[in-house]
Amino acid sequence: MESGNLSAVTEFIFTGFPQLQERGFLYIFPLLFIYTFIVIGNLMIFFAVRLDARLHNPMYNFISIFSFLEMWYTTAIIPKMLSNLISKQKTISFSGCLLQMYFFHSLGNAEGVLLAVMAIDRYVAICNPLHYPTVITPRLCAQLSADSCIFGFLVLLPEIVWISTLPFCGPNQIHQIFCDFMPLLNLACTDASVILVQDVIHALAILITGLIISLSYIRIFIVILGIPSVEGRKKAFSTCSSHITVFLLFFGSVALMYLRFSATYTPFWDRTIALTFSVFAPLFNPIIYSLRNKDMKHAIKKLICAQKVFNVSSR
């Protein structure tokens, strides 16, 4: 085909779940409820940690940063999902697609690195408790949090810039519920071998981060099992059980999505897995961090009570 006969694609169409298209309005309220719960739940965790002096330590600081990132992580995806459910034209502009993909994956990368930092924090706290105050200092804690966010947003920038230069001139249907690398690259009018490169890059990043977290928790479990008292083992395990649960939810769904090559690409299952790690996994995170931690529950109750008192006094 001659280049002069090609027309540049300016917008893409989400196919999502075709069987749900006609009754999309039925799913608006459940998805809106989930999104509202995620935002409010993570905001409560963030402010509870910031306003309660008893939670001013590295572990809770990392949790608050993770909750803040999680709120924006879902905001990059769910509002567009909601608009697609009520709109006949389920489209997104080329620039909007790139921005959605950049922010969603950048926030996800930042969360992944932060989960690794949290695993290392628990490793030092449990395996070297005497050195913990001198190793994990407030300054180091703030630096690690900032570095996680900076890394997450910088590492994808060259890739997004490169994708923005690719020619898109054919089909414009994205067989996914949001803009993602593989469905978008499949539409590029260029050598398809670049998709394999993206697979390898994503797989390596996930494997390295997951390996760091896994090795940290394996060492933690060994140390916990060596604690002579049952009460001591329970107390040590309770300090990292929430992190392990979130890690399994986050990396489990992400690994299922990205630790495979183009040959195994199946649109239906990829959409289902994508829905899991973009909507359902973030739904459980506020529950895990609030219900499984007495100090967090107390801080949230204190925050709610303070808000009620403020509302009453302002009347």
C-alpha positions as CSV (number, residue, x, y, z in Angstrom):
1,M,0.0,0.0,0.0
2,E,1.3,3.4,-0.9
3,S,2.0,5.8,2.0
4,G,-0.1,8.4,0.3
5,N,-3.2,6.2,0.5
6,L,-2.9,5.8,4.2
7,S,-5.0,7.9,6.6
8,A,-3.6,8.6,10.1
9,V,-5.8,7.3,12.9
10,T,-6.8,10.1,15.2
11,E,-8.9,8.1,17.7
12,F,-9.4,4.5,18.8
13,I,-12.5,2.5,19.7
14,F,-12.7,0.3,22.8
15,T,-14.4,-3.1,22.1
16,G,-14.3,-4.0,25.8
17,F,-16.7,-6.9,26.4
18,P,-19.0,-6.9,23.4
19,Q,-21.7,-9.0,25.2
20,L,-22.1,-6.2,27.7
21,Q,-22.5,-3.3,25.2
22,E,-26.3,-3.3,25.0
23,R,-26.8,-3.3,28.7
24,G,-23.9,-1.2,29.7
25,F,-26.0,1.1,31.9
26,L,-26.7,-1.8,34.3
27,Y,-23.0,-1.8,35.2
28,I,-22.6,1.9,35.8
29,F,-23.8,2.0,39.4
30,P,-21.7,-1.0,40.6
31,L,-18.6,0.4,38.9
32,L,-19.3,3.9,40.3
33,F,-19.8,2.4,43.8
34,I,-16.5,0.5,43.5
35,Y,-14.6,3.6,42.3
36,T,-16.1,5.8,45.0
37,F,-15.2,3.2,47.7
38,I,-11.6,3.0,46.3
39,V,-11.2,6.8,46.3
40,I,-12.7,7.4,49.7
41,G,-11.1,4.4,51.3
42,N,-7.6,5.3,50.1
43,L,-8.1,9.0,51.1
44,M,-9.1,7.9,54.6
45,I,-6.0,5.8,54.9
46,F,-3.8,8.6,53.6
47,F,-5.2,11.3,56.0
48,A,-5.5,8.9,58.9
49,V,-1.7,8.2,58.7
50,R,-0.9,11.9,58.2
51,L,-3.0,13.1,61.1
52,D,-2.4,10.4,63.7
53,A,1.0,10.9,65.4
54,R,1.0,7.2,66.5
55,L,1.3,6.2,62.8
56,H,4.2,8.4,62.0
57,N,6.7,5.6,61.2
58,P,8.1,4.2,58.0
59,M,5.7,1.3,57.6
60,Y,2.6,3.5,57.8
61,N,4.2,6.2,55.7
62,F,4.7,3.7,52.9
63,I,1.1,2.5,53.2
64,S,-0.2,6.1,53.0
65,I,1.9,6.7,49.8
66,F,0.7,3.5,48.3
67,S,-2.9,4.4,49.0
68,F,-2.4,7.8,47.4
69,L,-0.9,6.2,44.3
70,E,-3.7,3.6,44.3
71,M,-6.4,6.3,44.2
72,W,-4.8,7.9,41.0
73,Y,-4.1,4.5,39.6
74,T,-7.8,3.7,39.3
75,T,-8.6,7.3,38.3
76,A,-6.6,6.8,35.2
77,I,-8.9,4.0,34.1
78,I,-12.3,3.8,35.7
79,P,-13.8,7.3,34.8
80,K,-13.2,6.5,31.1
81,M,-14.8,3.1,31.7
82,L,-17.9,4.8,33.2
83,S,-18.2,7.2,30.2
84,N,-17.9,4.3,27.8
85,L,-20.7,2.5,29.5
86,I,-23.1,5.3,28.9
87,S,-21.8,6.5,25.5
88,K,-22.5,4.9,22.2
89,Q,-19.2,6.2,20.9
90,K,-16.7,4.3,23.0
91,T,-13.7,6.3,21.6
92,I,-10.6,7.9,22.9
93,S,-8.2,10.2,21.1
94,F,-4.7,9.1,20.1
95,S,-3.2,11.6,22.6
96,G,-5.7,10.6,25.3
97,C,-4.8,6.9,24.7
98,L,-1.1,7.6,25.2
99,L,-1.8,9.7,28.3
100,Q,-4.0,7.0,29.8
101,M,-1.5,4.3,29.1
102,Y,1.4,6.5,30.5
103,F,-0.3,7.4,33.8
104,F,-1.8,4.0,34.4
105,H,1.4,2.1,33.9
106,S,3.6,4.8,35.5
107,L,1.5,4.7,38.7
108,G,1.5,0.9,38.5
109,N,5.3,0.8,38.2
110,A,5.6,3.2,41.1
111,E,3.3,1.0,43.2
112,G,5.4,-2.1,42.3
113,V,8.6,-0.4,43.3
114,L,7.0,0.8,46.5
115,L,5.8,-2.7,47.4
116,A,9.4,-3.8,47.0
117,V,10.5,-1.0,49.3
118,M,7.8,-2.1,51.8
119,A,9.1,-5.7,51.7
120,I,12.6,-4.5,52.4
121,D,11.3,-2.3,55.3
122,R,9.6,-5.4,56.8
123,Y,12.8,-7.4,56.2
124,V,14.9,-5.0,58.2
125,A,12.2,-4.6,60.9
126,I,11.9,-8.4,61.5
127,C,15.3,-9.7,60.6
128,N,17.4,-6.9,62.0
129,P,15.2,-5.1,64.6
130,L,18.0,-3.6,66.6
131,H,19.4,-1.8,63.5
132,Y,15.9,-0.8,62.2
133,P,15.8,2.7,63.7
134,T,19.3,3.6,62.4
135,V,18.8,2.0,58.9
136,I,15.2,3.0,58.0
137,T,15.4,6.7,59.0
138,P,12.6,9.2,58.3
139,R,14.9,10.8,55.7
140,L,15.6,7.5,53.9
141,C,11.9,6.7,54.1
142,A,11.0,10.0,52.3
143,Q,13.7,9.5,49.8
144,L,12.6,5.9,48.9
145,S,9.0,7.0,48.6
146,A,10.0,9.9,46.2
147,D,12.4,7.7,44.3
148,S,9.7,5.1,43.7
149,C,7.4,7.7,42.2
150,I,10.2,9.3,40.1
151,F,11.3,6.0,38.8
152,G,7.7,4.9,37.9
153,F,7.1,8.1,35.9
154,L,10.5,8.3,34.2
155,V,11.1,4.7,33.1
156,L,8.1,4.7,30.7
157,L,8.6,8.2,29.2
158,P,11.0,7.1,26.4
159,E,8.7,4.2,25.5
160,I,5.6,6.5,25.3
161,V,7.5,9.0,23.2
162,W,8.6,6.2,20.8
163,I,5.1,4.9,20.5
164,S,3.8,8.4,19.7
165,T,6.0,8.4,16.6
166,L,4.7,5.1,15.2
167,P,2.3,5.2,12.2
168,F,-1.3,4.1,12.9
169,C,-3.2,3.9,9.6
170,G,-5.4,0.8,9.7
171,P,-7.9,-0.6,12.1
172,N,-8.6,1.5,15.2
173,Q,-10.3,-1.0,17.5
174,I,-8.6,-1.7,20.8
175,H,-9.6,-5.1,22.0
176,Q,-9.2,-4.1,25.7
177,I,-11.1,-2.1,28.4
178,F,-8.3,0.6,28.4
179,C,-5.3,1.6,26.4
180,D,-2.5,-0.9,26.8
181,F,0.8,-1.5,25.1
182,M,0.1,-4.7,23.2
183,P,-3.5,-4.0,21.9
184,L,-2.2,-0.6,20.7
185,L,1.0,-1.8,19.2
186,N,-1.0,-4.5,17.3
187,L,-2.6,-1.6,15.4
188,A,0.6,0.1,14.4
189,C,1.5,0.0,10.7
190,T,5.0,-1.2,11.4
191,D,7.1,-4.3,12.0
192,A,5.2,-6.4,14.6
193,S,8.5,-7.6,16.1
194,V,8.5,-4.5,18.3
195,I,5.7,-6.1,20.3
196,L,8.0,-9.0,21.4
197,V,10.5,-6.4,22.7
198,Q,7.7,-4.8,24.8
199,D,6.8,-8.2,26.2
200,V,10.4,-8.9,27.2
201,I,10.8,-5.5,28.9
202,H,7.6,-5.8,30.9
203,A,8.3,-9.3,31.9
204,L,11.8,-8.5,33.1
205,A,10.6,-5.5,35.1
206,I,7.9,-7.6,36.8
207,L,10.2,-10.5,37.4
208,I,12.9,-8.4,39.0
209,T,10.5,-6.5,41.3
210,G,8.6,-9.7,42.2
211,L,11.9,-11.6,42.9
212,I,13.1,-8.9,45.3
213,I,9.8,-9.0,47.2
214,S,9.6,-12.8,47.2
215,L,13.2,-13.2,48.5
216,S,12.5,-10.6,51.3
217,Y,9.4,-12.4,52.5
218,I,11.1,-15.9,52.2
219,R,13.8,-14.6,54.6
220,I,11.1,-13.0,56.8
221,F,9.2,-16.3,57.1
222,I,12.4,-18.2,58.0
223,V,13.1,-15.7,60.8
224,I,9.5,-15.8,62.0
225,L,9.4,-19.6,62.1
226,G,12.6,-19.4,64.3
227,I,10.8,-17.3,67.0
228,P,10.3,-19.7,70.0
229,S,7.0,-18.3,71.3
230,V,3.7,-18.6,69.4
231,E,2.7,-15.1,70.5
232,G,5.9,-13.7,69.1
233,R,5.4,-15.5,65.8
234,K,1.8,-14.1,65.5
235,K,2.9,-10.6,66.3
236,A,5.8,-10.7,63.8
237,F,3.6,-12.2,61.0
238,S,0.8,-9.6,61.6
239,T,3.2,-6.8,60.8
240,C,3.7,-8.0,57.2
241,S,0.5,-10.1,56.5
242,S,-1.3,-7.1,54.9
243,H,1.7,-6.3,52.6
244,I,1.9,-10.0,51.5
245,T,-1.8,-10.1,50.7
246,V,-1.6,-6.8,48.6
247,F,1.5,-8.1,46.9
248,L,-0.2,-11.4,45.9
249,L,-3.2,-9.5,44.6
250,F,-1.2,-6.9,42.7
251,F,1.6,-9.0,41.3
252,G,-0.6,-12.1,40.8
253,S,-3.0,-10.4,38.4
254,V,-0.2,-8.3,36.7
255,A,1.9,-11.4,36.2
256,L,-1.0,-13.2,34.6
257,M,-1.4,-10.3,32.3
258,Y,2.1,-9.5,31.2
259,L,4.2,-12.6,31.8
260,R,3.3,-14.1,28.5
261,F,4.2,-13.4,24.9
262,S,2.2,-12.3,22.0
263,A,1.5,-15.8,20.8
264,T,-0.6,-16.4,23.9
265,Y,-2.6,-13.2,23.5
266,T,-6.3,-14.0,24.1
267,P,-8.5,-10.9,24.1
268,F,-11.3,-12.2,26.4
269,W,-9.1,-13.5,29.2
270,D,-6.8,-10.4,28.9
271,R,-9.8,-8.2,29.4
272,T,-11.0,-10.2,32.4
273,I,-7.5,-10.1,34.0
274,A,-7.2,-6.4,33.2
275,L,-10.5,-5.8,35.0
276,T,-9.1,-7.7,38.0
277,F,-5.9,-5.7,38.5
278,S,-7.4,-2.4,37.5
279,V,-10.7,-2.5,39.4
280,F,-11.1,-5.5,41.8
281,A,-7.6,-5.6,43.3
282,P,-7.6,-1.9,44.2
283,L,-11.1,-2.5,45.8
284,F,-9.7,-4.9,48.4
285,N,-6.6,-2.9,49.3
286,P,-8.3,-0.3,51.6
287,I,-10.2,-3.2,53.3
288,I,-6.9,-5.2,53.8
289,Y,-5.0,-2.3,55.3
290,S,-7.8,-1.0,57.5
291,L,-9.6,-4.1,58.8
292,R,-6.4,-6.1,59.5
293,N,-4.7,-3.4,61.5
294,K,-5.9,-2.2,64.9
295,D,-3.9,1.0,64.8
296,M,-5.2,1.8,61.4
297,K,-8.8,1.1,62.4
298,H,-8.4,3.3,65.4
299,A,-6.9,6.2,63.3
300,I,-9.7,5.9,60.8
301,K,-12.4,6.0,63.5
302,K,-10.7,9.0,65.0
303,L,-10.7,10.7,61.6
304,I,-14.4,10.0,61.1
305,C,-15.3,11.2,64.5
306,A,-13.2,14.4,64.0
307,Q,-15.0,15.0,60.7
308,K,-18.4,14.6,62.4
309,V,-17.5,17.1,65.2
310,F,-16.3,19.6,62.6
311,N,-19.6,19.3,60.6
312,V,-21.6,19.8,63.8
313,S,-19.6,22.8,64.9
314,S,-19.8,24.4,61.5
315,R,-23.6,24.5,61.5
